[in-house]
Amino acid sequence: MNDQSAVPVNGTGPVIEVENLKAAYGDHVVLENVSFRVQPGEIFVIVGGSGCGKSTLLKYLIGLYPPTSGLVRVNDLDLANADEQALKEFKRQIGVLFQSSALIGSMTLAENVALPLQEHTDLPPPLIDEVVRMKLSMVNLSGYEDYLPAELSGGMKKRAGLARAMALDPTILFFDEMSAGLDPVTAVELDTMVKSINEGMGTTMVVVTHELESIFNIASRAIMLDKATRGIIAEGRPRDLQKDVSDPRVYNFFNRLSGSS
């Protein structure tokens, strides 16, 4: 059911191409024959039940693991055959917001956001400070530069993690269960912020989630993974998938009560 004919944004080709990907941990195959494309400017959502391989797939897309077989090409870079220098440059072009936010607890928010800039650029400290203030402002955290992560709410930590993910002005942002652990109101606020950044900056986004409300709020397109088949069982716009009765697994997922698993 893979839809490889999605209309490109701005007349350009896909920024992510996955063809016949096989993902395995040793002899344990998690995914196989997975193929899809992500177009520039999309919010592309990866959904599915627990254990279906959503987070595993994300790890392959950000270059943490080479494909067991198949192709993963991001920003025209074949991740399986890229050398160390190419992978280093690739990681400057993407931003990742992990489920835990992955902030360093002993460092202030400003210091956390500054880390990618210090590691990957030659910007002088005053300019880094300016960029940090701008990124924190974009996620409504102005004035919190000197706060430690422990002093923040869960939603504020997520937003701080988003500011750090955006520090290098990435062309693609990846999110792993960004709403996990948040109350419904805070989750909706984060969805609104993510959509605003996408619309305002044109940043391509790939989001792993199982939260139905978030899927409907932000997704341009979605793919649904299935644990039993180890692959994609549906692809398309979430509202279209919600009305599709051809596969009960897909229909049931997109029509479950909000908050159910």
RASULGI-V114111 format. One record per residue. N is the residue number from 1. PSI is psi in whole degrees, -180 to 180 (* if undefined). BURIAL is 1 if it has 24 or more other C-alpha atoms within 12 Angstrom, else 0. D_FIRST is the distance of its C-alpha to the first C-alpha in whole Angstrom. Layout:
[[N;PSI;BURIAL;D_FIRST] [N;PSI;BURIAL;D_FIRST]]
//
This chain:
[[1;13;0;0] [2;131;1;4] [3;100;0;6] [4;7;1;9] [5;22;0;12] [6;143;1;13] [7;125;0;17] [8;148;0;19] [9;135;0;22] [10;22;0;25] [11;12;0;24] [12;171;0;23] [13;180;0;21] [14;148;1;19] [15;-19;1;21] [16;129;1;18] [17;124;1;16] [18;125;1;15] [19;120;1;14] [20;41;1;14] [21;133;1;16] [22;126;1;18] [23;126;1;20] [24;147;1;22] [25;100;0;26] [26;-124;0;28] [27;-5;0;27] [28;110;0;24] [29;123;1;21] [30;-43;1;19] [31;149;1;16] [32;150;1;15] [33;40;1;12] [34;124;1;11] [35;133;1;10] [36;168;1;10] [37;149;1;13] [38;128;1;15] [39;155;1;18] [40;135;1;21] [41;-4;1;23] [42;154;1;19] [43;103;1;19] [44;122;1;16] [45;134;1;16] [46;118;1;15] [47;173;1;15] [48;168;1;15] [49;175;1;18] [50;137;0;21] [51;10;0;21] [52;-10;1;17] [53;15;1;18] [54;-54;1;18] [55;-32;1;21] [56;-47;1;21] [57;-42;1;18] [58;-40;1;20] [59;-34;1;23] [60;-36;1;22] [61;-28;1;21] [62;9;1;24] [63;15;1;26] [64;-32;0;27] [65;141;1;26] [66;147;1;25] [67;140;1;22] [68;-38;1;23] [69;164;1;21] [70;-174;1;19] [71;135;1;19] [72;111;1;19] [73;123;1;21] [74;129;1;22] [75;44;1;25] [76;11;0;25] [77;124;1;26] [78;105;1;25] [79;-27;1;25] [80;-27;1;26] [81;13;0;28] [82;142;0;30] [83;176;0;34] [84;-41;0;35] [85;-41;0;37] [86;-40;0;33] [87;-36;1;32] [88;-44;0;34] [89;-39;0;34] [90;-43;1;30] [91;-18;1;31] [92;-21;1;33] [93;-8;1;30] [94;159;1;28] [95;146;1;29] [96;128;1;28] [97;107;1;29] [98;161;1;29] [99;-39;1;29] [100;0;1;33] [101;-28;1;33] [102;33;1;35] [103;146;1;38] [104;118;0;41] [105;-27;0;44] [106;-1;0;47] [107;148;0;46] [108;169;1;46] [109;-43;1;43] [110;-42;1;45] [111;-37;1;45] [112;-46;1;42] [113;-31;1;40] [114;-21;1;43] [115;-52;1;41] [116;-35;1;39] [117;-39;1;41] [118;-34;1;44] [119;-36;0;42] [120;-1;0;40] [121;168;0;43] [122;23;0;46] [123;141;0;47] [124;154;0;50] [125;-43;0;50] [126;-37;0;51] [127;-36;0;48] [128;-44;1;46] [129;-38;1;48] [130;-43;0;47] [131;-42;1;43] [132;-46;1;43] [133;-40;1;44] [134;-45;1;42] [135;-40;1;39] [136;-34;1;40] [137;-38;1;41] [138;-26;1;38] [139;23;1;37] [140;41;0;40] [141;25;1;42] [142;136;0;45] [143;-6;0;48] [144;16;1;46] [145;-37;1;47] [146;7;0;49] [147;147;1;47] [148;154;0;46] [149;-36;1;43] [150;-18;0;45] [151;3;0;46] [152;157;0;43] [153;170;0;41] [154;-41;1;37] [155;-37;1;36] [156;-37;1;38] [157;-41;1;37] [158;-43;1;34] [159;-36;1;35] [160;-40;1;37] [161;-36;1;34] [162;-41;1;32] [163;-42;1;36] [164;-39;1;36] [165;-27;1;32] [166;1;1;33] [167;-38;1;37] [168;17;1;36] [169;59;1;34] [170;153;1;30] [171;-23;1;28] [172;135;1;25] [173;135;1;26] [174;137;1;24] [175;130;1;24] [176;104;1;24] [177;59;1;24] [178;-24;1;27] [179;0;1;28] [180;130;1;28] [181;1;0;32] [182;149;1;33] [183;161;0;34] [184;-39;0;32] [185;-45;0;34] [186;-37;0;34] [187;-42;1;30] [188;-39;1;30] [189;-40;1;32] [190;-41;1;31] [191;-45;1;27] [192;-40;1;30] [193;-43;1;31] [194;-44;1;28] [195;-38;1;27] [196;-41;0;30] [197;-42;1;30] [198;-46;1;27] [199;-37;0;28] [200;-32;0;31] [201;-11;0;31] [202;18;0;27] [203;129;1;26] [204;139;1;23] [205;138;1;22] [206;121;1;19] [207;124;1;20] [208;124;1;19] [209;161;1;20] [210;4;1;20] [211;113;1;22] [212;-45;1;21] [213;-41;1;23] [214;-41;1;23] [215;-48;1;19] [216;-30;1;20] [217;-38;1;23] [218;-22;1;22] [219;132;1;18] [220;-48;1;17] [221;163;1;13] [222;152;1;12] [223;147;1;10] [224;124;1;10] [225;153;1;11] [226;130;1;13] [227;-41;0;16] [228;-41;0;16] [229;-11;0;13] [230;33;1;14] [231;-165;1;11] [232;129;1;8] [233;-6;1;6] [234;149;1;5] [235;136;1;6] [236;-170;1;9] [237;135;1;13] [238;-41;1;14] [239;-31;1;16] [240;-42;0;13] [241;-31;1;11] [242;-30;1;15] [243;-7;0;15] [244;118;0;12] [245;10;0;13] [246;-25;0;11] [247;113;0;11] [248;-29;0;14] [249;-42;1;13] [250;-47;1;11] [251;-45;0;14] [252;-38;0;17] [253;-47;1;16] [254;-2;1;16] [255;14;1;19] [256;162;0;21] [257;142;0;25] [258;130;0;25] [259;-9;0;27] [260;165;0;25] [261;*;0;23]]
//
